[in-house]
Amino acid sequence: NAVTCTSAINVLARSGEEGSATKAHEILLRMETHYREGNDEMKPDVISYSSVIDAYAKSNEKFSAEKSLELLNHMISLHELGHTDVKPNTRTYCSVITALGRSRSYGAADTAQKILNDMETMHAIGNDDVAPNTIIFNACLDAWSKSSFIFKADRAQKLLRRMEEEYDAGNI
């Protein structure tokens, strides 16, 4: 069932073994297939998806950041179609931002920053499931620190100031 599969995904996410993120993703894909074929006990939820994204965030596998983004976008699409139990939450977004930072790929820090900005917008209009916190801000700062962008220090400093303002205002 979905609980057992999600537990297996979590074990793989924490293992750090080579290929564990891909194996976790394969379990998720099998869950989706079984659910589409009518097995309601295999329906993946936000924990299932977020755990696979977390596995990618912790892995050194090629294209982990891209796969994390794809899964996030898939979750958003499913949620928009009415699947309320796959609505991305703060943990989901944090794992994607972490995967982006670890990737050190071109534009990753910009994408992480955009995700943080989107979270702030969603939270401002009442989505409490995506409230940015210090962990999210730190993950985004880390993405900037690993960026090859020439003005990364300026971007990180602006983000740090914004984080301090949010903290002083009691928002994080």
Solvent accessible surface area in square Angstrom, and as a share of the most:
residue,aa,sasa,rsa
1,N,92,0.47
2,A,18,0.14
3,V,112,0.65
4,T,88,0.51
5,C,26,0.16
6,T,14,0.08
7,S,56,0.36
8,A,39,0.30
9,I,0,0.00
10,N,28,0.15
11,V,101,0.58
12,L,34,0.17
13,A,4,0.03
14,R,179,0.65
15,S,48,0.31
16,G,61,0.59
17,E,112,0.50
18,E,168,0.76
19,G,20,0.19
20,S,5,0.03
21,A,0,0.00
22,T,50,0.29
23,K,102,0.43
24,A,0,0.00
25,H,31,0.14
26,E,78,0.35
27,I,22,0.11
28,L,0,0.00
29,L,89,0.44
30,R,132,0.48
31,M,0,0.00
32,E,18,0.08
33,T,53,0.31
34,H,77,0.35
35,Y,60,0.23
36,R,171,0.62
37,E,130,0.58
38,G,57,0.54
39,N,66,0.34
40,D,109,0.57
41,E,122,0.55
42,M,21,0.09
43,K,54,0.23
44,P,6,0.04
45,D,46,0.24
46,V,29,0.17
47,I,91,0.46
48,S,0,0.00
49,Y,3,0.01
50,S,1,0.01
51,S,0,0.00
52,V,0,0.00
53,I,0,0.00
54,D,21,0.11
55,A,3,0.02
56,Y,3,0.01
57,A,2,0.02
58,K,94,0.40
59,S,17,0.11
60,N,140,0.72
61,E,35,0.16
62,K,153,0.65
63,F,121,0.50
64,S,11,0.07
65,A,2,0.02
66,E,71,0.32
67,K,58,0.25
68,S,0,0.00
69,L,42,0.21
70,E,113,0.51
71,L,9,0.04
72,L,6,0.03
73,N,85,0.44
74,H,71,0.32
75,M,0,0.00
76,I,56,0.29
77,S,55,0.35
78,L,33,0.16
79,H,56,0.25
80,E,133,0.59
81,L,139,0.69
82,G,54,0.52
83,H,55,0.25
84,T,103,0.60
85,D,57,0.30
86,V,3,0.01
87,K,57,0.24
88,P,7,0.05
89,N,46,0.23
90,T,27,0.16
91,R,100,0.36
92,T,0,0.00
93,Y,10,0.04
94,C,22,0.13
95,S,8,0.05
96,V,0,0.00
97,I,0,0.00
98,T,48,0.28
99,A,2,0.02
100,L,7,0.04
101,G,2,0.02
102,R,99,0.36
103,S,44,0.28
104,R,153,0.56
105,S,49,0.31
106,Y,212,0.81
107,G,32,0.31
108,A,7,0.05
109,A,4,0.03
110,D,67,0.35
111,T,44,0.25
112,A,0,0.00
113,Q,28,0.12
114,K,122,0.52
115,I,12,0.06
116,L,0,0.00
117,N,60,0.31
118,D,56,0.29
119,M,0,0.00
120,E,44,0.20
121,T,86,0.50
122,M,51,0.23
123,H,63,0.28
124,A,85,0.66
125,I,144,0.73
126,G,56,0.54
127,N,31,0.16
128,D,108,0.56
129,D,70,0.36
130,V,1,0.01
131,A,33,0.26
132,P,12,0.08
133,N,54,0.27
134,T,53,0.31
135,I,113,0.57
136,I,0,0.00
137,F,1,0.00
138,N,77,0.40
139,A,14,0.11
140,C,0,0.00
141,L,33,0.17
142,D,60,0.31
143,A,3,0.02
144,W,2,0.01
145,S,66,0.43
146,K,55,0.23
147,S,18,0.12
148,S,98,0.63
149,F,70,0.29
150,I,146,0.74
151,F,117,0.49
152,K,70,0.30
153,A,74,0.58
154,D,76,0.39
155,R,90,0.33
156,A,23,0.18
157,Q,98,0.43
158,K,127,0.54
159,L,4,0.02
160,L,78,0.39
161,R,124,0.45
162,R,69,0.25
163,M,25,0.11
164,E,90,0.40
165,E,113,0.51
166,E,48,0.21
167,Y,139,0.53
168,D,120,0.62
169,A,72,0.56
170,G,63,0.60
171,N,85,0.44
172,I,47,0.24
